[in-house]
Amino acid sequence: TAAGFVPNYSAAGIKSEDRTEPPIGAKVLEALIEGNGGFSSSSSSSTPTTTAGTLVWVAELLVGDLIRWNDWFFDNRQKEGLIALGSYSIEKDLNKGQGADDNDMQAARYESGLDNSPMYDGEDFYNSSREGRTMELWDVGISSLYAADSLALGRILTHLNRTNEARVFTERGEAMAREIYTRLWDDQSGAFVNRFFNGSFYRRVSPTSFYPLLLADHVPLPVPFATSVEATESGEEAHDGAMATAAA
C-alpha cells in the first residue's frame, strides 16, 4: 500500500488500507535465496554450485519494500517493545465512518492470519480511541514473527553489504526477542502467552506459544521453557505447565 505495508487482502482493484498480514517477507526471501544456491558461492556451501548467487537480484529488488514494511510495523504496531495487532484507516475517519475498512476488533483479528482463534475472543481489549488503534494485547506470535523477520532482514542487508542498515534491524529483532522472553513467558501456564497492556496474562495456549523458538539462536530461552524442551527431547517427564503438555 501507499503507507508501506503488505495489505491483508487485495482483489478486483481494492485492498485493505487498515491492516496487514503476519510479517514473514524477509524470512521467506532469505529461505528462497538460500534454497537456490545462497547469496554467494562462499555462503551457500563448501562446494560452489552453478546457481550460487543467481537470485541475489531478487533481494536487491525487494529489500526496499521489506524495509518499509518492517518500519511500518514498528511505527504502527509496536507498543512498548512488543507487537499488538490493529486496524486503522485514516480514510475511514475522514469519511466519517464510510468506507470498506472497518477500524474495529474483527479487522484487527484478521491481521493475525488466525481470524477465528480463541486467543482473540471478546471485544473488551480493543480501544479504538488509542493512538494506532490496536488491541490492548501484546501478541506473542506476531511479536516473534516480527523479531525473526527483522533478524532475517538484517542478514539480507549484510549480504548486500549494507551493514549500517543491517545493524538497525538486527538490533531491533534482538531487542524484541528479549522483550518476548522477559515479558510473555507465564510461569503459571508453563508457556509463552499473550498479555494485556495492564500486565495480566491472557492464558490461551496455542501453536503461537512455540513461535519464540524462532529466536532461540539469538537470545537465551527462559530457563523453565528450555528445561521443558530438553526434557521432552530426552523423553523425560517435563515441566508441569501447559507448554510441556503441548510439546509432549
Kinemage of the C-alpha trace (Angstrom):
@kinemage 1
@onewidth
@group {chain A} dominant
@subgroup {mainchain}
@vectorlist {calphas} color= white
{ca thr a 1} P 0.000 0.000 0.000
{ca ala a 2} L 0.990 3.654 -0.157
{ca ala a 3} L 1.558 3.537 3.599
{ca gly a 4} L 4.270 0.911 3.139
{ca phe a 5} L 2.658 -2.333 4.273
{ca val a 6} L 1.501 -5.512 2.540
{ca pro a 7} L -2.328 -5.410 2.535
{ca asn a 8} L -4.396 -8.008 4.337
{ca tyr a 9} L -6.365 -8.576 1.141
{ca ser a 10} L -6.223 -7.344 -2.427
{ca ala a 11} L -8.738 -8.211 -5.134
{ca ala a 12} L -10.597 -6.647 -8.048
{ca gly a 13} L -8.915 -3.279 -7.706
{ca ile a 14} L -9.418 -2.920 -3.937
{ca lys a 15} L -7.194 -3.709 -0.983
{ca ser a 16} L -7.155 -3.263 2.757
{ca glu a 17} L -5.814 0.097 3.861
{ca asp a 18} L -6.234 -0.549 7.589
{ca arg a 19} L -4.359 -3.774 8.293
{ca thr a 20} L -1.576 -6.045 7.089
{ca glu a 21} L -0.545 -9.719 7.295
{ca pro a 22} L 1.922 -11.547 9.559
{ca pro a 23} L 5.429 -10.209 8.825
{ca ile a 24} L 7.310 -13.058 7.166
{ca gly a 25} L 8.551 -11.436 3.943
{ca ala a 26} L 12.251 -11.298 4.796
{ca lys a 27} L 12.234 -14.845 6.203
{ca val a 28} L 10.614 -16.141 3.011
{ca leu a 29} L 13.013 -14.221 0.773
{ca glu a 30} L 16.047 -15.445 2.718
{ca ala a 31} L 14.837 -19.061 2.539
{ca leu a 32} L 14.161 -18.729 -1.196
{ca ile a 33} L 17.668 -17.492 -1.916
{ca glu a 34} L 19.434 -19.904 0.445
{ca gly a 35} L 17.469 -22.769 -1.106
{ca asn a 36} L 18.660 -21.783 -4.575
{ca gly a 37} L 22.396 -21.510 -4.167
{ca gly a 38} L 22.682 -18.845 -1.496
{ca phe a 39} L 23.855 -15.270 -1.730
{ca ser a 40} L 27.295 -16.282 -2.981
{ca ser a 41} L 29.371 -19.405 -3.527
{ca ser a 42} L 31.072 -18.894 -0.167
{ca ser a 43} L 27.802 -18.538 1.766
{ca ser a 44} L 25.973 -21.478 0.246
{ca ser a 45} L 28.342 -24.380 0.931
{ca ser a 46} L 31.942 -25.544 0.799
{ca thr a 47} L 31.251 -26.845 -2.715
{ca pro a 48} L 30.204 -23.976 -5.022
{ca thr a 49} L 27.211 -24.640 -7.239
{ca thr a 50} L 26.313 -23.256 -10.623
{ca thr a 51} L 23.289 -21.489 -9.100
{ca ala a 52} L 25.180 -19.751 -6.285
{ca gly a 53} L 24.303 -16.067 -6.131
{ca thr a 54} L 21.912 -16.148 -9.073
{ca leu a 55} L 18.890 -14.929 -7.066
{ca val a 56} L 20.647 -12.076 -5.259
{ca trp a 57} L 18.979 -9.676 -7.701
{ca val a 58} L 15.641 -10.657 -6.134
{ca ala a 59} L 16.896 -9.478 -2.740
{ca glu a 60} L 18.162 -6.241 -4.274
{ca leu a 61} L 14.774 -5.723 -5.921
{ca leu a 62} L 12.629 -6.404 -2.846
{ca val a 63} L 14.715 -5.278 0.108
{ca gly a 64} L 13.449 -1.693 -0.058
{ca asp a 65} L 9.832 -2.859 0.216
{ca leu a 66} L 10.742 -5.163 3.094
{ca ile a 67} L 12.400 -2.285 4.935
{ca arg a 68} L 9.290 -0.127 4.510
{ca trp a 69} L 7.026 -2.925 5.759
{ca asn a 70} L 9.235 -3.573 8.773
{ca asp a 71} L 9.395 0.133 9.597
{ca trp a 72} L 5.618 0.448 9.235
{ca phe a 73} L 5.110 -2.413 11.689
{ca phe a 74} L 7.485 -0.811 14.154
{ca asp a 75} L 5.841 2.614 13.884
{ca asn a 76} L 2.210 1.428 13.910
{ca arg a 77} L 2.019 -1.860 15.802
{ca gln a 78} L 4.935 -1.750 18.245
{ca lys a 79} L 3.725 -0.821 21.702
{ca glu a 80} L 6.316 -0.634 24.479
{ca gly a 81} L 8.653 -3.060 22.742
{ca leu a 82} L 6.140 -5.722 21.602
{ca ile a 83} L 3.594 -6.048 18.788
{ca ala a 84} L -0.158 -5.515 19.177
{ca leu a 85} L -2.500 -6.262 16.285
{ca gly a 86} L -4.626 -3.435 14.965
{ca ser a 87} L -6.807 -1.849 12.311
{ca tyr a 88} L -6.824 1.785 11.289
{ca ser a 89} L -7.511 3.605 8.050
{ca ile a 90} L -7.408 7.400 8.155
{ca glu a 91} L -9.587 7.496 5.047
{ca lys a 92} L -12.466 5.969 7.004
{ca asp a 93} L -12.038 8.548 9.745
{ca leu a 94} L -12.043 11.379 7.208
{ca asn a 95} L -15.164 9.938 5.591
{ca lys a 96} L -16.909 9.868 8.981
{ca gly a 97} L -17.198 6.118 9.139
{ca gln a 98} L -17.872 5.409 5.486
{ca gly a 99} L -15.603 3.016 3.619
{ca ala a 100} L -14.620 -0.610 3.255
{ca asp a 101} L -12.085 -0.772 6.100
{ca asp a 102} L -13.606 -1.381 9.477
{ca asn a 103} L -11.197 0.042 12.081
{ca asp a 104} L -12.538 -2.473 14.573
{ca met a 105} L -11.739 -5.582 16.591
{ca gln a 106} L -12.664 -8.089 13.889
{ca ala a 107} L -10.428 -6.344 11.384
{ca ala a 108} L -7.598 -6.492 13.938
{ca arg a 109} L -8.207 -10.233 14.305
{ca tyr a 110} L -7.799 -10.619 10.540
{ca glu a 111} L -4.306 -9.132 10.786
{ca ser a 112} L -3.206 -12.174 12.802
{ca gly a 113} L -3.834 -14.623 9.964
{ca leu a 114} L -5.761 -16.654 12.588
{ca asp a 115} L -9.119 -14.974 12.094
{ca asn a 116} L -11.187 -17.201 14.398
{ca ser a 117} L -8.614 -18.083 17.033
{ca pro a 118} L -9.928 -18.199 20.628
{ca met a 119} L -6.863 -16.124 21.520
{ca tyr a 120} L -8.881 -13.141 20.316
{ca asp a 121} L -12.277 -13.937 21.861
{ca gly a 122} L -14.021 -10.943 23.391
{ca glu a 123} L -14.341 -7.299 22.450
{ca asp a 124} L -13.078 -5.515 25.539
{ca phe a 125} L -9.380 -5.337 24.698
{ca tyr a 126} L -9.696 -3.248 21.557
{ca asn a 127} L -9.501 0.511 22.130
{ca ser a 128} L -10.471 2.428 19.004
{ca ser a 129} L -9.541 5.725 20.600
{ca arg a 130} L -5.970 4.636 21.351
{ca glu a 131} L -3.339 6.088 19.043
{ca gly a 132} L -2.595 3.425 16.453
{ca arg a 133} L -5.915 1.637 17.042
{ca thr a 134} L -4.574 -1.673 18.284
{ca met a 135} L -5.786 -4.416 20.562
{ca glu a 136} L -4.862 -3.823 24.187
{ca leu a 137} L -2.936 -7.067 23.932
{ca trp a 138} L 0.690 -7.918 23.202
{ca asp a 139} L 0.740 -10.790 20.730
{ca val a 140} L 3.390 -13.471 21.272
{ca gly a 141} L 3.016 -14.970 17.786
{ca ile a 142} L 3.247 -11.770 15.761
{ca ser a 143} L 5.927 -10.338 18.055
{ca ser a 144} L 8.013 -13.474 17.455
{ca leu a 145} L 7.457 -13.382 13.703
{ca tyr a 146} L 8.346 -9.695 13.612
{ca ala a 147} L 11.540 -10.239 15.592
{ca ala a 148} L 12.549 -13.200 13.394
{ca asp a 149} L 11.793 -11.219 10.241
{ca ser a 150} L 13.839 -8.266 11.488
{ca leu a 151} L 16.796 -10.587 12.093
{ca ala a 152} L 16.390 -12.103 8.615
{ca leu a 153} L 16.260 -8.624 7.100
{ca gly a 154} L 19.468 -7.778 8.934
{ca arg a 155} L 21.168 -10.836 7.433
{ca ile a 156} L 19.938 -9.995 3.929
{ca leu a 157} L 21.244 -6.436 4.239
{ca thr a 158} L 24.581 -7.786 5.474
{ca his a 159} L 24.836 -9.982 2.363
{ca leu a 160} L 24.112 -6.898 0.260
{ca asn a 161} L 26.926 -5.016 2.049
{ca arg a 162} L 24.500 -2.540 3.624
{ca thr a 163} L 25.994 -3.043 7.064
{ca asn a 164} L 24.752 0.121 8.781
{ca glu a 165} L 21.147 -0.667 7.874
{ca ala a 166} L 21.682 -4.319 8.779
{ca arg a 167} L 22.706 -3.320 12.281
{ca val a 168} L 19.442 -1.410 12.805
{ca phe a 169} L 17.254 -4.420 12.021
{ca thr a 170} L 19.448 -6.914 13.839
{ca glu a 171} L 19.295 -4.819 16.988
{ca arg a 172} L 15.544 -4.335 16.525
{ca gly a 173} L 14.987 -8.087 16.295
{ca glu a 174} L 17.216 -8.910 19.251
{ca ala a 175} L 15.586 -6.239 21.416
{ca met a 176} L 12.103 -7.608 20.743
{ca ala a 177} L 13.287 -11.165 21.366
{ca arg a 178} L 14.464 -10.098 24.821
{ca glu a 179} L 11.100 -8.439 25.499
{ca ile a 180} L 9.247 -11.609 24.465
{ca tyr a 181} L 11.355 -13.839 26.684
{ca thr a 182} L 11.159 -11.441 29.617
{ca arg a 183} L 7.506 -10.385 29.496
{ca leu a 184} L 5.477 -13.030 27.634
{ca trp a 185} L 6.650 -16.134 29.476
{ca asp a 186} L 3.996 -17.166 32.018
{ca asp a 187} L 5.153 -19.495 34.798
{ca gln a 188} L 1.581 -20.460 35.680
{ca ser a 189} L 0.833 -21.645 32.140
{ca gly a 190} L 4.313 -23.006 31.572
{ca ala a 191} L 4.102 -21.284 28.208
{ca phe a 192} L 4.547 -18.137 26.213
{ca val a 193} L 1.135 -16.450 26.001
{ca asn a 194} L -0.397 -13.137 25.003
{ca arg a 195} L -0.548 -10.427 27.630
{ca phe a 196} L -2.865 -7.472 28.196
{ca phe a 197} L -1.428 -3.980 28.457
{ca asn a 198} L -2.484 -3.948 32.128
{ca gly a 199} L 0.040 -6.739 32.804
{ca ser a 200} L -2.314 -9.713 33.168
{ca phe a 201} L -1.737 -12.792 31.008
{ca tyr a 202} L -4.358 -13.994 28.531
{ca arg a 203} L -3.881 -17.719 29.121
{ca arg a 204} L -4.848 -19.254 25.785
{ca val a 205} L -2.044 -21.637 24.780
{ca ser a 206} L -1.866 -22.161 21.022
{ca pro a 207} L 0.700 -23.043 18.336
{ca thr a 208} L 1.913 -19.436 18.555
{ca ser a 209} L 3.211 -20.258 22.037
{ca phe a 210} L 6.061 -22.038 20.252
{ca tyr a 211} L 6.938 -19.178 17.887
{ca pro a 212} L 9.580 -17.755 20.280
{ca leu a 213} L 11.680 -20.826 19.389
{ca leu a 214} L 12.421 -18.981 16.136
{ca leu a 215} L 14.596 -16.660 18.204
{ca ala a 216} L 16.471 -19.194 20.331
{ca asp a 217} L 19.702 -18.803 18.354
{ca his a 218} L 19.848 -15.114 19.235
{ca val a 219} L 18.608 -14.790 22.820
{ca pro a 220} L 18.752 -17.495 25.540
{ca leu a 221} L 15.403 -19.150 26.249
{ca pro a 222} L 13.828 -18.686 29.703
{ca val a 223} L 15.095 -21.474 31.965
{ca pro a 224} L 11.676 -23.138 32.609
{ca phe a 225} L 10.917 -23.291 28.893
{ca ala a 226} L 14.379 -24.551 27.962
{ca thr a 227} L 14.089 -27.230 30.652
{ca ser a 228} L 10.704 -28.357 29.276
{ca val a 229} L 12.055 -28.608 25.741
{ca glu a 230} L 15.155 -30.519 26.839
{ca ala a 231} L 13.082 -32.938 28.915
{ca thr a 232} L 10.664 -33.516 26.051
{ca glu a 233} L 13.504 -34.173 23.605
{ca ser a 234} L 15.118 -36.636 26.002
{ca gly a 235} L 11.842 -38.438 26.759
{ca glu a 236} L 11.892 -37.447 30.426
{ca glu a 237} L 8.977 -36.047 32.427
{ca ala a 238} L 8.811 -32.370 31.537
{ca his a 239} L 7.545 -29.186 33.188
{ca asp a 240} L 4.049 -29.498 34.675
{ca gly a 241} L 2.739 -26.481 32.737
{ca ala a 242} L 0.755 -26.322 29.536
{ca met a 243} L 3.799 -25.855 27.331
{ca ala a 244} L 5.207 -29.233 28.340
{ca thr a 245} L 1.820 -30.854 27.786
{ca ala a 246} L 1.582 -29.341 24.309
{ca ala a 247} L 5.150 -30.292 23.461
{ca ala a 248} L 4.740 -33.930 24.514
